[in-house]
Amino acid sequence: MVTSCPDLDACLRPDTIWLLIAPHPDDEVLAAGGLLPLAARSGARLHIWQLSDGENNPWPQRCLERRLRIDAAARARWGARRCGESRAGLARLGLSDAVVERWGWPDLGIGERAADPQGAALALLTERLRALRPDVLLLPGLADRHPDHGAAHVLLQLALHRAGLTPLCLDYVLHGRSDPAAAIRVELDAATQARKREAILEHASQTALSRGRMLAFASSEEHFHRCDRPVAPPPSVRLPWSLPRVGRSRLRLTVVWDGGARRWSWADAPLTQAAQGWTLRLPDAACGHGPVYARLDTARRGLWIFDRWGWAPLV
């Protein structure tokens, strides 16, 4: 097994601390079911933070449990099932000694925690990162279209800034596409692919409706991207998205930074339109204090949960 990143190779040694952020209890095996065993065999100490139990996953639950209505008790039972599958999957990979923590954040609710002006989630992540001080951080990428994944990336980057930590940060994308030309590649031999496949199949609740998509991650390579923290933006920034000509009244814009957050309806946001696109005037409190991220979405999610625009750094 070979990686294409010398900095990553340098962290494959005893007593390094690796932390993987999993918004749901299958992300760890899908994203890094080959890399994590390699790190463990090198003597690294592995930590996995599962931010949610994946309990808000209604269609596989309706299919397997033959139910229409899903109440709080059913969601809790489903989340416990998914966490059990995660333990079994990690055991298949020989990672039973990894320190796995269940944070119990709401599935499909991490975006609201990122947008919380009080910053409770950010404060907790900052405190825990300072205590752990990881050498390697594997986290969801901004290019991932699952709303929990993009929000987790934002929270982690802001927490790292606040904590003053600079681990080797690599992100992964499980929903959507990332730039293959810039990917850090981890080659998986046939035996490692087979073990990863077995670990994925332990997640029977998820493979019931998505077997082909999930098993595709047990390929010959795992891909990660180096994610350096953006610099502080100027007071006015151009929004990075192409926007529809109709339906703008339903849009809302969220901006978060280390120490605060703001959310506007499209009509109320401090925006200026020019030939190059829309320019946003940032709140004074967001200027000069590290990275700033924005999200464009609509208040009503509907049946389609994945982000159309998602999160982006403002630079």
Secondary structure, DSSP 8 states (H G I E B T S, - for coil): --BS-HHHHHT-STT-EEEEEESSTTHHHHHHTTHHHHHHHTT-EEEEEEEE-----HHHHHHHHT-S---HHHHHHHHHHHHHHHHHHHHHTT-TTSEEEEEEE-TT-HHHHHT-TT-HHHHHHHHHHHHH--SEEEEE-TT--SHHHHHHHHHHHHHHHHHT---EEEEE-SSS---GGG-EEEE--HHHHHHHHHHHHT-HHHHHHHHHHHHTTSSSEEEEEE--------SEEE--S---SS-GGGEEEEEEETTEEEEEETTTS-EEEETTEEEEE--GGGTTSS-EEEEEEES---S--S-SSEEEE--
